[in-house]
Amino acid sequence: MILKTKDRKSKKNSLFKRFSRNEDGVVAIEFAAVAFPFFLLIIATLETAIVFLAGMSLDFGMQRTARFVQTGQAAIANMSQSDFKAMVCDNAAVLPNCQATVKVDVRKFADFTAATFPSMTKPNGDPLDDADYQYDIGTVEETVVVRV
């Protein structure tokens, strides 16, 4: 049987109309379009929360440990730089690989106006070596600045 041109067009149109009216799988297609940005947003939010948690944890650990310098307990206990770093890491509980990544710089100054630290990087942009960090906890009534 040979179909006329008019019959072929009407068959195409009826197939297109049936396809356009069929809504099976629409939810799956919409989910596929929205899922990637949604999960990307969730992962970015979680990553940001982890970074803030690590920063706050380091800040808390540094403040608690610096208090030992401020009250003179570090000088009385003859606290070394590695002891100081261990105490910071113990107080900053959620930092991964803290002992290897945290650098401690403790310096004494005549007063707060004289308190200046060099840059954390060398002029070529490389991070400072461990030897570039100082550890001088000072004595009574000296201005001591702690940088972690």
C-alpha positions as a printed Julia matrix, in Angstrom:
148×3 Matrix{Float64}:
  0.0    0.0    0.0
  1.37   3.37  -0.98
  0.7    6.29   1.34
 -0.04   9.62  -0.1
  1.93  12.68   0.99
 -0.98  13.94   3.02
 -1.2   10.63   4.91
  2.55  10.69   5.67
  2.28  14.22   7.1
 -0.69  13.33   9.2
  1.13  10.24  10.55
  4.17  12.42  11.4
  1.98  15.03  13.05
  0.08  12.46  15.06
  3.37  10.87  16.21
  4.71  14.3   17.22
  1.49  15.15  19.05
  1.57  11.84  20.91
  5.21  12.42  21.85
  4.59  15.99  23.02
  1.62  14.91  25.14
  3.5   12.01  26.72
  4.92  13.14  30.07
  6.58   9.88  31.12
 10.15  10.53  32.3
  9.8   14.3   32.63
 10.71  14.19  36.32
 13.86  12.18  35.57
 14.94  14.67  32.92
 14.28  17.64  35.23
 16.18  15.93  38.05
 19.13  15.29  35.74
 19.18  18.98  34.82
 18.99  20.19  38.43
 20.93  17.47  40.3
 24.47  18.43  39.29
 24.23  22.11  40.33
 22.35  21.12  43.5
 24.97  18.59  44.63
 27.76  20.98  43.63
 26.21  23.63  45.88
 25.87  21.17  48.77
 29.5   20.03  48.43
 30.75  23.65  48.22
 28.79  24.51  51.37
 30.24  21.56  53.26
 33.77  22.38  52.1
 33.38  25.98  53.24
 32.09  24.81  56.61
 35.11  22.51  57.03
 37.51  25.38  56.21
 35.8   27.67  58.73
 35.83  24.92  61.36
 39.57  24.36  60.86
 40.24  28.1   61.06
 38.2   28.53  64.22
 39.82  25.47  65.76
 43.31  26.81  65.04
 42.34  30.21  66.44
 40.99  28.61  69.62
 44.08  26.42  70.03
 46.41  29.37  69.49
 44.54  31.57  71.99
 44.59  28.91  74.69
 48.27  28.23  74.16
 49.21  31.93  73.93
 47.57  32.37  77.31
 50.38  30.22  78.74
 52.88  32.77  77.41
 50.81  35.69  78.67
 50.54  34.33  82.21
 54.21  33.32  82.34
 53.5   29.59  82.64
 55.42  28.84  79.42
 58.57  30.52  80.78
 58.25  28.75  84.13
 57.8   25.38  82.42
 60.68  26.08  80.02
 58.35  25.31  77.12
 60.19  24.6   73.84
 58.92  25.48  70.37
 57.91  21.85  69.73
 56.07  21.76  73.08
 54.28  24.97  72.15
 53.3   23.55  68.75
 52.1   20.31  70.35
 49.97  22.29  72.77
 48.44  24.33  69.93
 47.63  21.13  68.04
 46.17  19.48  71.15
 43.89  22.47  71.73
 42.95  22.67  68.04
 41.44  19.22  67.91
 40.02  19.11  64.38
 43.1   20.05  62.37
 44.34  17.19  60.2
 48.11  16.66  60.18
 48.57  19.6   62.54
 52.13  18.86  63.7
 53.44  18.83  60.14
 51.57  21.85  58.79
 51.4   24.38  61.64
 54.28  26.85  62.02
 54.85  28.76  65.26
 56.48  32.19  65.45
 56.82  33.73  68.93
 58.76  36.98  69.3
 59.29  39.53  72.06
 59.35  43.26  71.46
 60.03  46.36  73.53
 56.39  47.49  73.11
 53.45  47.02  70.76
 54.53  49.83  68.44
 57.76  47.94  67.73
 55.92  44.67  67.03
 56.36  43.87  63.36
 56.58  40.51  61.65
 58.2   39.75  58.33
 56.08  38.41  55.51
 55.02  34.75  55.62
 56.64  34.24  52.22
 60.06  34.86  50.79
 60.44  37.58  48.11
 60.12  34.9   45.39
 56.78  33.7   46.84
 58.01  30.5   48.49
 56.91  29.86  52.09
 59.39  30.56  54.88
 61.64  27.76  56.07
 61.33  26.47  59.64
 64.61  28.24  60.46
 63.0   31.61  59.62
 60.55  31.28  62.52
 61.67  32.45  65.93
 60.7   31.25  69.39
 61.37  33.72  72.18
 58.71  33.64  74.9
 60.29  36.52  76.82
 59.97  37.19  80.52
 57.73  39.15  82.86
 56.22  42.41  81.51
 57.59  42.02  77.98
 55.48  42.35  74.89
 55.26  38.94  73.24
 53.46  38.35  69.95
 52.45  34.86  68.86
 51.83  34.0   65.2
 50.65  30.54  64.23
